Each structure stands twice: as C-alpha cells, then as structure tokens.
Amino acid sequence: MRRRWLAPLTPLYAAGLAFRELRLRSGLEPVCRLRFPVVSIGNLSTGGSGKTPLTIALAQALAERGLRVDVLSRGYGRKSKLAARVNPEGSAEDFGDEPLLIARETGLPVYVAPQRYEAGLLAEVDSQPISEQNRTFVHLLDDGFQHRQLHRDVDILLLDSRDWQDTLLPAGNLREPLSAIRRASVIAIPANEPELANKLEAWGWQGPIWHLRRSMEIPAISGLVVAFCGIARPEQFFAGLEAAGLHLAVRIAFPDHHRYAARDLDRLVTAARTAGATTIITTEKDLIRMGKLASALPQSLPLKTARLRIEIVDQTVTIDWLINRIGS
C-alpha cells in the first residue's frame, strides 16, 4: 500500500538510514559475532514475504542433513525482554507468534531476545553438552536482514516484484532502499516471477538466485466462509483462499500481529451469522495469537486453518551450496 501524502517524510527516513550506516561502518554501533555460523533470512519490505515459512523449510532441510540447527528471533510482541528458549506449549505473549510457530513446526530449539546476539549466546550455552560430537552447528536468524548488530555468514534476502517497484517508508513499504540488495549473499524470489531474475541481473546482481514456490494447504470447506487474519499482506491470504475454491462471504483484516480479544470473536461470529457462513478460517500465526480464545467459538462455526508453505526449487543443490558456504 502506497501512502503518497507521506512522501515529504521519506527523505527524513532515508537520512536516518544513512546515519545508522555511518554508525555501523565506523564501529559506533558494534557488530557482535557468535561462535557458530549465522544464516540470516530477511527482506526489504515491512512483512508478508514468507520469511517464516522459508526459515522453517531451511531449518528442516539442514537438520535432515545432520546439522544441529537452532533459530534466533526477536519475538515480536512478547512481554519479556530477557533471552529465552521457546516452549512450544507456551503462548504468543511469552514468545511471539512467529517463534512459537517455528518451534512447533520444526521441533527444533528456538530462542528469542530483542538483541538476537543475546538469544544466540543462550543457544550456545545450551549446546555445550553436545558441541563435541563433530556436528556442524548453525543459527538461523529469522527476519534478520536489518538486524546488523549480529554478524552473519550468509544473508538470504527475499524479494518480489512488488518490492522492486516500491519506495521507502513512510510513503512506501521498503525498510531499506534497493541498493541494500548488495549486502545479500543470495536473493530468493518467487518461482512465478522469472522476469525479476532478469531485472536483477540487468541491474548488476551476480550472486545466486533461489526460486521459491509458495503454496497454501487449505482444508476442504463447503458453503460460505468468513476469512480473517492479522498479517502484513492480508490480500494474499484472501486471494489464496479464493484460488483454492473457497467462497468467501466476509473478509476481515486486522492489523499485523494483532492481539485478539473477546470482542474480536464477537465480531467474527456476528459477521458469520449475518452472512450465512458455516465456517471461519484464518492463518497459523493468527491461530497462535488467539490462544485459548480459539476454543470459545461456537461448535456451529468451526475454525479452520490455512497453512503457508514454501518449497525451494532444486532444493538439493541449494542446500549443498548453503552447507558449503557455512563450512567455508
């Protein structure tokens, strides 16, 4: 979404980015290094690019190759500022929705802290009893492209055509200008946007380009549906449901990372009954943020979940490259 009326403020935002770049380059904002290699997964825009599903896919693929993998995350929205290991049975208030989702999907250790270096230190303390077993250790840094206080060995940048045509905050949605692409080790683009690879190469990019297939696992539902979510790009979610053949009677978009309350459930139930819908559907992240509230919906309006998945094209070659890069 563009906000052209905020364009006069964009130079101020750009000046702030330039000042931070100066602090990083001069050492005034120190960059900390962990013992084990760090692979960052991030993007340029304000969300909705598939960072979390890609983090899950990479964590699973690396673990299947025998690497000891953990994930470091900010834990957006959690109450505590202390570093912690995510309890998969915990709540979004304790750990954040994305770290909780990663922990539940992968079964791997996930650590959260506002400063990811502190999360990494805790992870490495936990790893000491098994660090002598000749296994390669790696930290995956979720949403880490802008978190430059932590040294990373590989920077994976997700990019799509919408980002390529966008502008800086606050008029646009880019957290950094396109020139920041040069910091990446590899760029990951949607498999259905091959023209973007040509544009990147014409622009001067000479590094690897990964192609990602994005899909939604949607349960079979007959009848009218109420769809809701609190994510950065809700239109993608709604479009995916319709493409799968669901009949959306109502679409409700809450703010990104919305914390649900009883009044939100009342709104959903009222909307469903007014429209004659028989089912409510949402995303995995939203279900996690709902917590125990999800069980308060009436049995006559079952709550279903759509699962977002990312598949890496030529995954074997891609993971080989990544493991070699970590080892080097």
The 8 nearest C-alpha neighbors of each residue, nearest first, counted from 0:
[[1, 2, 171, 172, 170, 165, 232, 3],
 [0, 2, 171, 170, 3, 172, 165, 166],
 [3, 1, 170, 4, 5, 171, 0, 169],
 [2, 4, 170, 6, 5, 1, 171, 7],
 [3, 5, 2, 6, 170, 7, 1, 8],
 [6, 4, 170, 3, 7, 8, 2, 169],
 [5, 7, 170, 9, 3, 8, 4, 169],
 [8, 6, 5, 9, 10, 4, 11, 170],
 [9, 7, 6, 11, 10, 5, 12, 169],
 [8, 10, 12, 6, 11, 7, 169, 168],
 [11, 9, 13, 12, 8, 14, 7, 6],
 [12, 10, 14, 9, 13, 8, 15, 7],
 [11, 13, 9, 15, 14, 10, 16, 8],
 [14, 12, 10, 16, 15, 11, 9, 17],
 [15, 13, 17, 11, 16, 12, 10, 18],
 [14, 16, 12, 18, 13, 17, 19, 11],
 [17, 15, 13, 19, 14, 18, 20, 12],
 [18, 16, 14, 20, 15, 19, 13, 21],
 [19, 17, 21, 15, 20, 16, 14, 22],
 [18, 20, 22, 16, 21, 17, 23, 15],
 [21, 19, 17, 23, 18, 22, 24, 16],
 [20, 22, 18, 24, 19, 23, 25, 17],
 [23, 21, 27, 19, 25, 28, 20, 24],
 [24, 22, 28, 20, 26, 21, 25, 27],
 [23, 25, 21, 22, 26, 20, 27, 28],
 [26, 24, 22, 23, 27, 21, 28, 20],
 [25, 27, 29, 28, 23, 24, 22, 30],
 [26, 28, 22, 25, 29, 23, 24, 21],
 [27, 29, 23, 26, 22, 30, 148, 25],
 [30, 28, 26, 27, 148, 31, 23, 22],
 [29, 31, 148, 149, 150, 28, 32, 147],
 [32, 30, 149, 150, 148, 29, 33, 116],
 [31, 33, 150, 149, 30, 34, 116, 151],
 [32, 34, 35, 31, 119, 120, 36, 116],
 [33, 35, 32, 36, 123, 120, 119, 37],
 [34, 36, 33, 137, 136, 37, 138, 123],
 [37, 35, 137, 152, 138, 325, 38, 34],
 [36, 38, 151, 138, 152, 139, 137, 39],
 [39, 37, 153, 139, 151, 140, 152, 154],
 [38, 40, 140, 154, 143, 155, 139, 153],
 [41, 39, 155, 141, 142, 143, 140, 156],
 [42, 40, 142, 144, 143, 156, 157, 50],
 [41, 43, 157, 156, 44, 144, 158, 142],
 [42, 44, 173, 174, 175, 45, 41, 158],
 [45, 43, 173, 172, 174, 46, 42, 162],
 [44, 46, 172, 173, 174, 43, 231, 47],
 [47, 45, 231, 44, 48, 232, 42, 49],
 [46, 48, 231, 232, 49, 230, 45, 50],
 [47, 49, 46, 50, 157, 42, 158, 159],
 [50, 48, 52, 51, 47, 53, 309, 157],
 [51, 49, 53, 52, 48, 54, 41, 40],
 [50, 52, 54, 53, 49, 55, 97, 141],
 [53, 51, 55, 54, 49, 50, 308, 309],
 [54, 52, 56, 50, 55, 51, 309, 57],
 [53, 55, 51, 57, 52, 56, 58, 50],
 [54, 56, 52, 58, 53, 57, 101, 59],
 [57, 55, 53, 59, 54, 58, 60, 52],
 [58, 56, 60, 54, 59, 55, 61, 53],
 [59, 57, 55, 61, 56, 60, 54, 62],
 [58, 60, 62, 56, 57, 61, 63, 55],
 [59, 61, 57, 63, 62, 58, 56, 64],
 [62, 60, 64, 58, 63, 59, 66, 57],
 [61, 63, 66, 59, 65, 64, 60, 58],
 [64, 62, 60, 61, 65, 59, 66, 58],
 [65, 63, 61, 62, 66, 60, 59, 318],
 [66, 64, 62, 63, 67, 61, 134, 135],
 [67, 65, 62, 135, 61, 64, 68, 136],
 [66, 68, 136, 135, 62, 137, 134, 65],
 [69, 67, 137, 66, 138, 136, 62, 58],
 [68, 70, 108, 138, 109, 107, 139, 137],
 [69, 71, 139, 109, 138, 140, 110, 108],
 [72, 70, 140, 110, 111, 109, 139, 118],
 [73, 71, 111, 141, 74, 140, 110, 98],
 [72, 74, 113, 112, 111, 75, 115, 114],
 [73, 75, 95, 111, 94, 72, 77, 98],
 [74, 76, 95, 73, 77, 96, 94, 97],
 [75, 77, 95, 74, 78, 92, 256, 91],
 [78, 76, 92, 95, 93, 94, 75, 79],
 [77, 79, 92, 93, 76, 80, 94, 95],
 [80, 78, 81, 77, 93, 82, 94, 112],
 [79, 81, 112, 113, 82, 78, 77, 111],
 [82, 80, 79, 112, 83, 113, 111, 117],
 [81, 83, 112, 118, 111, 117, 80, 110],
 [84, 82, 111, 110, 85, 81, 112, 118],
 [83, 85, 110, 109, 86, 111, 108, 82],
 [86, 84, 109, 110, 87, 94, 83, 99],
 [85, 87, 89, 88, 84, 99, 102, 94],
 [88, 86, 89, 103, 102, 99, 85, 100],
 [89, 87, 86, 90, 103, 99, 85, 102],
 [90, 88, 86, 87, 93, 91, 94, 85],
 [89, 91, 93, 92, 94, 290, 88, 287],
 [90, 92, 95, 96, 94, 93, 288, 287],
 [93, 91, 77, 90, 94, 95, 78, 76],
 [94, 92, 77, 90, 91, 78, 95, 89],
 [93, 95, 91, 77, 74, 92, 85, 99],
 [96, 94, 91, 74, 77, 75, 76, 97],
 [95, 97, 91, 99, 98, 284, 287, 288],
 [96, 98, 100, 99, 95, 101, 284, 51],
 [99, 97, 101, 100, 96, 95, 102, 74],
 [98, 100, 102, 96, 97, 101, 87, 103],
 [99, 101, 97, 103, 98, 102, 104, 96],
 [102, 100, 98, 104, 99, 103, 105, 55],
 [101, 103, 99, 106, 100, 105, 104, 87],
 [102, 104, 100, 87, 101, 106, 105, 99],
 [103, 105, 101, 102, 106, 100, 55, 107],
 [106, 104, 107, 102, 103, 101, 59, 55],
 [105, 107, 102, 103, 104, 108, 101, 87],
 [106, 108, 105, 102, 69, 109, 68, 70],
 [109, 107, 69, 70, 102, 110, 106, 84],
 [110, 108, 70, 85, 69, 84, 102, 71],
 [111, 109, 84, 71, 118, 83, 85, 70],
 [110, 112, 72, 73, 74, 118, 83, 82],
 [111, 113, 82, 73, 118, 114, 115, 81],
 [114, 112, 73, 115, 80, 111, 74, 82],
 [115, 113, 112, 116, 117, 118, 73, 148],
 [114, 116, 118, 117, 112, 113, 119, 71],
 [117, 115, 119, 114, 118, 149, 120, 31],
 [118, 116, 120, 119, 115, 114, 82, 112],
 [117, 119, 115, 112, 121, 82, 110, 111],
 [120, 118, 122, 116, 117, 121, 115, 123],
 [119, 121, 117, 123, 122, 118, 116, 124],
 [120, 122, 124, 118, 119, 123, 125, 117],
 [123, 121, 119, 125, 120, 124, 126, 118],
 [122, 124, 126, 120, 125, 121, 119, 127],
 [123, 125, 121, 126, 122, 127, 120, 128],
 [126, 124, 122, 123, 127, 121, 128, 129],
 [125, 127, 123, 124, 129, 128, 130, 122],
 [126, 128, 130, 129, 124, 125, 123, 131],
 [129, 127, 126, 130, 125, 131, 124, 132],
 [130, 128, 127, 131, 126, 132, 134, 125],
 [129, 131, 127, 132, 126, 128, 134, 133],
 [132, 130, 129, 133, 128, 134, 127, 126],
 [131, 133, 134, 130, 129, 135, 128, 127],
 [134, 132, 131, 135, 130, 129, 136, 66],
 [135, 133, 132, 66, 136, 67, 130, 65],
 [134, 136, 66, 67, 137, 133, 65, 326],
 [137, 135, 67, 66, 35, 68, 134, 138],
 [136, 138, 36, 68, 35, 37, 67, 139],
 [137, 139, 37, 69, 70, 68, 38, 36],
 [140, 138, 70, 38, 39, 37, 71, 69],
 [141, 139, 39, 71, 143, 38, 70, 40],
 [140, 142, 72, 40, 143, 71, 139, 39],
 [143, 141, 41, 40, 144, 140, 50, 42],
 [142, 144, 146, 41, 39, 141, 140, 145],
 [143, 145, 41, 146, 142, 42, 39, 40],
 [144, 146, 147, 143, 41, 142, 43, 174],
 [147, 145, 143, 144, 148, 149, 142, 115],
 [146, 148, 149, 145, 150, 30, 144, 143],
 [147, 149, 30, 146, 31, 29, 150, 28],
 [150, 148, 31, 147, 30, 116, 32, 151],
 [151, 149, 32, 31, 30, 148, 147, 152],
 [150, 152, 37, 153, 38, 149, 39, 154],
 [151, 153, 37, 36, 38, 154, 150, 325],
 [152, 154, 38, 151, 184, 39, 155, 37],
 [155, 153, 39, 184, 183, 38, 156, 40],
 [156, 154, 40, 185, 39, 186, 184, 183],
 [155, 157, 186, 42, 41, 187, 183, 40],
 [158, 156, 187, 42, 186, 188, 41, 155],
 [157, 159, 188, 187, 162, 156, 42, 186],
 [158, 160, 162, 161, 188, 189, 163, 157],
 [161, 159, 163, 162, 195, 164, 158, 192],
 [160, 162, 164, 163, 159, 165, 158, 44],
 [163, 161, 165, 160, 164, 159, 158, 44],
 [162, 164, 160, 161, 165, 159, 177, 158],
 [165, 163, 161, 162, 160, 166, 159, 177],
 [166, 164, 162, 163, 171, 161, 173, 172],
 [167, 165, 171, 173, 172, 168, 170, 164],
 [168, 166, 173, 171, 172, 174, 176, 169],
 [169, 167, 171, 170, 172, 173, 9, 174],
 [168, 170, 171, 9, 5, 167, 172, 8],
 [171, 169, 2, 5, 6, 168, 3, 1],
 [172, 170, 166, 168, 167, 1, 169, 173],
 [171, 173, 168, 44, 45, 167, 166, 174],
 [174, 172, 44, 167, 175, 43, 168, 166],
 [173, 175, 43, 44, 168, 167, 45, 172],
 [174, 176, 173, 43, 167, 179, 177, 16],
 [177, 175, 178, 179, 167, 173, 174, 166],
 [176, 178, 179, 180, 175, 163, 43, 173],
 [177, 179, 180, 176, 181, 175, 182, 202],
 [180, 178, 181, 177, 182, 176, 175, 183],
 [181, 179, 178, 182, 183, 177, 156, 176],
 [180, 182, 179, 183, 178, 204, 184, 177],
 [183, 181, 180, 179, 184, 154, 178, 144],
 [184, 182, 154, 181, 185, 180, 156, 155],
 [183, 185, 154, 153, 155, 182, 206, 186],
 [186, 184, 207, 155, 183, 208, 206, 156],
 [185, 187, 156, 208, 155, 157, 209, 188],
 [186, 188, 209, 157, 208, 210, 156, 158],
 [187, 189, 210, 158, 159, 157, 211, 209],
 [190, 188, 211, 191, 192, 210, 212, 159],
 [189, 191, 210, 211, 212, 192, 193, 188],
 [190, 192, 189, 193, 212, 211, 210, 188],
 [191, 193, 194, 189, 190, 195, 188, 160],
 [194, 192, 195, 196, 191, 190, 197, 189],
 [193, 195, 197, 196, 192, 198, 191, 199],
 [196, 194, 198, 193, 197, 192, 199, 160],
 [195, 197, 199, 194, 198, 193, 200, 208],
 [198, 196, 194, 200, 195, 199, 201, 193],
 [199, 197, 195, 201, 196, 200, 202, 194],
 [200, 198, 202, 196, 204, 197, 201, 195],
 [199, 201, 204, 203, 197, 202, 198, 196],
 [200, 202, 198, 203, 199, 197, 204, 196],
 [203, 201, 199, 200, 198, 204, 197, 205],
 [204, 202, 200, 201, 205, 199, 198, 181],
 [203, 205, 200, 199, 206, 202, 201, 181],
 [206, 204, 203, 200, 207, 199, 208, 202],
 [207, 205, 204, 185, 208, 184, 186, 183],
 [208, 206, 185, 186, 209, 205, 184, 187],
 [209, 207, 186, 187, 185, 206, 210, 188],
 [208, 210, 187, 186, 188, 211, 207, 185],
 [209, 211, 190, 188, 312, 189, 187, 311],
 [210, 212, 311, 189, 190, 310, 312, 188],
 [213, 211, 310, 190, 309, 189, 311, 214],
 [212, 214, 309, 308, 211, 310, 215, 189],
 [215, 213, 308, 307, 309, 212, 216, 310],
 [214, 216, 307, 306, 217, 308, 305, 239],
 [215, 217, 306, 305, 307, 214, 218, 308],
 [216, 218, 305, 215, 219, 306, 304, 240],
 [219, 217, 220, 216, 305, 303, 304, 306],
 [218, 220, 217, 221, 245, 244, 243, 303],
 [221, 219, 218, 222, 245, 278, 224, 223],
 [222, 220, 219, 223, 245, 246, 277, 224],
 [221, 223, 277, 224, 220, 276, 246, 278],
 [222, 224, 276, 246, 248, 247, 277, 275],
 [223, 225, 247, 278, 276, 248, 279, 246],
 [226, 224, 279, 249, 248, 247, 271, 250],
 [227, 225, 280, 250, 279, 281, 224, 249],
 [228, 226, 251, 281, 252, 250, 280, 225],
 [229, 227, 252, 281, 230, 253, 285, 282],
 [228, 230, 253, 255, 254, 257, 256, 252],
 [231, 229, 255, 232, 233, 228, 256, 254],
 [230, 232, 47, 255, 46, 233, 229, 45],
 [233, 231, 47, 234, 230, 235, 236, 46],
 [232, 234, 236, 235, 230, 231, 252, 237],
 [233, 235, 237, 236, 232, 238, 239, 252],
 [236, 234, 238, 233, 237, 232, 239, 47],
 [235, 237, 233, 239, 234, 238, 240, 232],
 [236, 238, 234, 240, 239, 235, 241, 233],
 [237, 239, 235, 241, 240, 236, 234, 242],
 [240, 238, 242, 236, 237, 241, 235, 243],
 [241, 239, 243, 237, 242, 238, 245, 236],
 [240, 242, 245, 244, 238, 243, 239, 237],
 [241, 243, 239, 244, 240, 238, 245, 237],
 [244, 242, 240, 241, 245, 239, 217, 215],
 [243, 245, 241, 242, 246, 240, 220, 239],
 [244, 246, 241, 240, 243, 247, 220, 224],
 [247, 245, 223, 224, 248, 241, 244, 222],
 [248, 246, 224, 249, 223, 225, 245, 226],
 [247, 249, 224, 223, 225, 274, 246, 276],
 [248, 250, 225, 247, 226, 251, 224, 270],
 [251, 249, 226, 227, 225, 252, 247, 248],
 [250, 252, 227, 226, 253, 249, 228, 225],
 [253, 251, 228, 227, 229, 233, 250, 254],
 [252, 254, 229, 228, 257, 251, 255, 227],
 [255, 253, 229, 257, 256, 230, 252, 231],
 [254, 256, 230, 229, 231, 257, 253, 228],
 [257, 255, 229, 230, 254, 258, 76, 285],
 [258, 256, 254, 255, 229, 259, 253, 288],
 [259, 257, 288, 256, 260, 289, 229, 285],
 [258, 260, 289, 257, 263, 288, 261, 292],
 [259, 261, 262, 263, 258, 264, 292, 289],
 [262, 260, 264, 263, 265, 259, 292, 295],
 [261, 263, 265, 264, 260, 266, 259, 267],
 [264, 262, 266, 261, 265, 260, 259, 267],
 [265, 263, 267, 261, 266, 262, 268, 260],
 [264, 266, 262, 268, 263, 267, 269, 261],
 [265, 267, 263, 269, 264, 268, 270, 262],
 [268, 266, 264, 270, 265, 269, 271, 263],
 [269, 267, 271, 265, 270, 266, 264, 272],
 [268, 270, 266, 272, 271, 267, 273, 265],
 [271, 269, 267, 273, 268, 272, 266, 274],
 [272, 270, 276, 268, 274, 269, 273, 275],
 [273, 271, 275, 269, 274, 270, 276, 268],
 [272, 274, 270, 271, 275, 269, 276, 268],
 [275, 273, 271, 272, 276, 270, 248, 249],
 [274, 276, 272, 273, 271, 277, 223, 248],
 [277, 275, 223, 271, 224, 274, 278, 272],
 [276, 278, 300, 223, 224, 222, 275, 271],
 [277, 279, 224, 300, 301, 276, 302, 225],
 [280, 278, 225, 302, 224, 226, 303, 301],
 [279, 281, 303, 226, 304, 302, 225, 227],
 [280, 282, 304, 227, 228, 226, 305, 285],
 [283, 281, 305, 285, 284, 304, 286, 228],
 [282, 284, 286, 285, 306, 304, 287, 305],
 [285, 283, 287, 286, 282, 96, 288, 97],
 [284, 286, 288, 282, 287, 283, 289, 228],
 [285, 287, 283, 289, 284, 288, 282, 290],
 [286, 288, 284, 285, 290, 289, 96, 283],
 [289, 287, 285, 290, 286, 91, 96, 258],
 [290, 288, 286, 292, 287, 259, 293, 285],
 [289, 291, 288, 287, 292, 293, 286, 90],
 [290, 292, 293, 294, 289, 295, 287, 288],
 [293, 291, 295, 289, 294, 290, 261, 296],
 [292, 294, 291, 295, 289, 296, 290, 286],
 [293, 295, 292, 296, 291, 297, 290, 302],
 [296, 294, 292, 293, 297, 291, 264, 261],
 [295, 297, 294, 293, 298, 300, 264, 301],
 [298, 296, 299, 300, 295, 301, 294, 268],
 [299, 297, 300, 301, 296, 302, 295, 294],
 [298, 300, 297, 301, 277, 278, 296, 302],
 [301, 299, 278, 298, 297, 277, 279, 302],
 [302, 300, 278, 298, 299, 279, 303, 297],
 [301, 303, 279, 280, 278, 300, 304, 293],
 [304, 302, 280, 279, 301, 281, 305, 218],
 [303, 305, 281, 282, 280, 283, 306, 302],
 [306, 304, 217, 282, 216, 281, 215, 307],
 [305, 307, 216, 215, 283, 304, 308, 282],
 [308, 306, 215, 214, 216, 305, 52, 309],
 [307, 309, 214, 52, 213, 215, 306, 310],
 [310, 308, 213, 212, 52, 53, 211, 214],
 [309, 311, 212, 211, 312, 213, 308, 56],
 [310, 312, 211, 314, 210, 313, 212, 309],
 [311, 313, 314, 210, 211, 310, 212, 209],
 [314, 312, 315, 316, 311, 317, 210, 209],
 [313, 315, 317, 311, 312, 316, 318, 310],
 [316, 314, 318, 317, 313, 319, 312, 320],
 [317, 315, 319, 314, 318, 313, 320, 321],
 [318, 316, 314, 320, 319, 315, 321, 313],
 [317, 319, 321, 320, 315, 316, 314, 322],
 [320, 318, 316, 322, 317, 321, 315, 323],
 [321, 319, 317, 323, 318, 322, 324, 316],
 [320, 322, 318, 324, 323, 319, 325, 317],
 [323, 321, 325, 319, 324, 320, 318, 326],
 [324, 322, 326, 320, 321, 325, 327, 319],
 [323, 325, 321, 327, 322, 326, 320, 153],
 [326, 324, 322, 323, 327, 321, 36, 152],
 [327, 325, 323, 324, 322, 135, 321, 36],
 [326, 324, 325, 323, 322, 152, 321, 36]]
